Amino acid sequence: MTTATFTLSAFGDEIAPALEDQLAVLTELEIYGLEFRAAWGKNVLHFTDDEAKKLQQLCADQGVHVSCLGSPVGKSAILDPIENELNHLSRLFQIGELVGTRNIRIFSFYPPDTSSNDQYDQYVDEAIARLTKMGALAQSAGFYLMLENEKGIVGDTVARCKTLCDALAGQDHVQFAWDPANFVQVGEANLTERAWPILSQHIGYIHIKDAVLADGSVRPAGEGDGQVGELLDKLVVTGYQGYLALEPHLKVAGHSSGFSGAGGMETAVKALRKLMAEHGCQEVRA
């Protein structure tokens, strides 16, 4: 019998700008994990201590916990001084302490020219060096960095994600956050069957959205080419115990955020729970 258990969380700013509205919808949908990226018109990186404490109290009042900070760290130019991102991480660790999470989402930097994917390989070593420094900082602070694949950054394709993750394998505080739609949007077909054998050992987090290969348009889980159902099968067999973080992007898929609205989030949640039931996933609602 599998020991796999899945806890749903969601990016609240996909629902509404105000945290109060985000939490109202999440609790109505019986989702008690908040992927916190922004509220009240401000990204988490720029929250004051008082705002972070207010966030924590509002979540506690609703029985919601912050599962991860959806930071923008690593969505920056790879030639910018790394000290900028190290300083940002240090501030995010302080915010994480205040809101009760030790998970920080990060990225692997933009090459100077993103008009073509051809030259990305030459920046892999620099990305590894930067991520290694970030991982060391996280380890010293007792935090975990969830490295997300994303179109337009060094770690966009399955092959480059493998190179990054293999190089960082000795750093327990850097883990891979698998996003099916982002892989599809850079042309990765037959995703799970191809990527699972080479990336599964690095996975620490799962983002849930799907997309269509033909045009990159985003869909609810199971309605695109991201092989989300096949991914759930693999996670069940291997006894995954962790988050499925909904980031639906059903209305807007922007550079640094997305939006689905309350109705879109409900659609995404229903699609995921239907898929989970079909693939024997045990959900923990707490």
N, C-alpha and C positions, 0 to 999 in steps of 0.2 A: 504493500500500500504506500502511495506517495505521502511525503510529509510536506508537500508544497502548500503554502498559504499565501494569499494575495490581499494586500490592503490597498484600497483605492484612495488616490489623492487627486487634486485638480488645481490647475492654475486659476486662482480666483479672479485675476484681472481679465480673464476671458469672459467673465460673467457681467461685471459692472465695475465702474471706477471706485465706488465707495466700499470699503471693507465690510461695513455692516450689511450691505446688499449681497456681497460675495458670500458671507457666512450664512445668511438666511437661505440662499439657494442651495448651498452645499449641504446644510443640515436637512433640508427638505428632501434632498436626493439621497440622504443617508451616506454621505461622504464626510469623513471626519479627519481627513488629511488635507492640509492646505499647502500647495506649492506657492510660496509667496514671492512674487516678482514685483508687484506694484499695487499701490492704493492711494486714493486721494490725490491723484495726479503726480505721484512721486515714486521713482524706482527705489527698491529696497536699499541699494547702495547709499542713497542720500538721506535715509531716515536718521532722525536725531534719536538720542537715547529715550527721550520722552515719548516719541512716536512709536518706537519699538516696544516700550512698556505698555502703551495703549493697545498695540496690536496683540500682545500676549494676553492681556486681560480680556479683550473682546473675544479672542479665541477660547480662552478658558471658560468664559461665561456660556459659550455655545457648545462646549465639549469637543472642540476642534483643536488639533495639534498642528504645529508647523512641521511639515515633513521635510522640506528642503527650501533653501533660498535660491530663487531663480535669478542668479546674478548675471550681469553682462560681462564678467571677467573673461578675457580671451576673445571677445568680439571686438578686437582692437588690432591695429596694424602691427605686424610682426617685427617691424623695424623701430617701433617706439621703445623707449627705455622700459625694461622689465620692472624697474622700481615702481613705475606707475601701478602696475597690476598687483605687485606685492603689497603696496600700501592699501590698495582697494581690498585685497583679501584680509589684511589685518583688521580693517574696519568691519568687514563682514563677519569676522570671527567674533568681534564684540557684539554685533547685532544678533548673531546666532545664539550667543550666551543669553542674551536678554529675552529672546523669543522661544528658546528651548529646542533648537535643532543644531545638529553637528554636521549637516549635509549642505554642501554648497555646489550648485551647478556651475560648470565652467566650459570654455571653448578653447580651440587650438589655434587661434589667430588668423588674420587675413594677410595673404601675400600682397606685395605692392600692386600687382596687376591681377585683378579677378575677372578680366574679360575673357580669359581662356584658362582651362584647367591644365594646360600643357606644362607650365613651369612650376606647378605646385611642389613637385618632388624635391626641388632644390632647397626648399625651406623646411623639410622634415626634421633635419638635424637641429636646426634652430628652435623649432617648436618643442622638440624633446628636451633640449637644454632648459627652455623656459618652464615647461611643465615639471621638470625635475626640481627646479628651485621652488616652484609653487607647492609641489608635493611635500618637500622638506619643511616648508613653513607650516603647512597644514598638520603634518605629523607632530611638530613641536607644540602646536596649539591644541592637538587632540580633535581635529576636524577631518572630514572626508570630502574630497573633491570628486564630483561626478562629471566626467568628461563626455560631453554630448557631441555626436556627429552632427554636422550642420553644413548645408550647401554654402560654397563660397569661402570656407576656411580650409586650413591645411588638412584637418581630419574630416574629410567629406566622404571619400570613397571607402569601401570595405578594405581595400588593400592598404591605404594609408592609415586607416584606423588600426589595422593589425600591426603595422610598423610602429605606430606610436605606443599602442598598448603593450606590445612585446618589450619595447625598450623601457617601459615604466613598470614592468611586471614585479620588480623588486620593491616597489613603493606601494605598500598596502593602503595608503591614504589617498591614492588616485585610482578610481574605478571607472568603468565604462558605463555610460548611460545610452542605451540603445534606443534610437528613434526611427521607427520603420519608414515614416513618411519622408523624413529628410534623406534617407538612403535612396528611396524611389525617385526623389526629385533630382538626384544626380545620375539617374539612369541605371540604378542597380536592380536588375531583374532576378527572379527566383531567389529572393533575398535570404530567407531563413535557411533554406537548404544549402546555400553557398556560404553564408557568413557564420552560421552557428558553429561549425567545426573549428573555426579559427578565432572566433571572438568570445565564445561562451565562457571561457575560463576567466575573462576579465570583467564580466558583467556585475555591476552593483546596483543598477537602477534601470527601469524601463519607462520610457515615455510612450504614450498611446495616442497616435493619430495615424491615419492611413492616407495613401495618395495613389493617383493613377499615373502609370508610366507614360501614357500617350501625351499628356499635357501638364503633368505635375499638380493637377488640381487635388485639393485635400478632401478626404472623405471620412466618415465615421469608421471605426474599427471593423474590418472584415469586408468593407465595400470597395477596397482598392487593391493594389498590387503589392502591398507590404507584407503579405503572408503572416498576418497577425495571429490567425488561428494556429498556424504551424509553429509560430514562436511560443504560444501558450502551451502547446503540446510538449515542446522541449523543456520549458520551464517546469511543467508538472512532473515530468519524468526525472528531472535532476533535483527535485525537491526545493525549488526556489522559495524563499521566504522573504518577501519584500514588497516594494511599492509598484503599482501600475499607475503612473501619473498622467492624467488626462490633460492634453494640450490640444484641443480639437481644431482651432483655427478655421471654423466652418464659415465664418463671414469675412474675416480679414486675416491674412497671413503676412504680417509685416516683418521688417528687418529685425526689430528687437522685441516684438510682442505680437500677439494675435487677439482676435475677438470672435466670440461665438454667440454672446448674449445668453440669457437664462434658458431660452428655448433650445438654442444650439447645444448648450451644455447638457440639457436633459436628453436630447437626441443622442449625443455622444455616449452618455452614461448607459442608456438603454441598449445601444448597440454593443457596447463592451460587455455588459452583464449577460446579454444574450449569447455572445461568443464564448464567454467564460463558462456558461452553463453547458454549451455544446461540447466543450473541451475538458470538462471535469475539473474546473478550477474552484478551489475552496476559498471563498471570500471571508475575510475577517472584518467585521464592521465595528470598529472601536477607535 
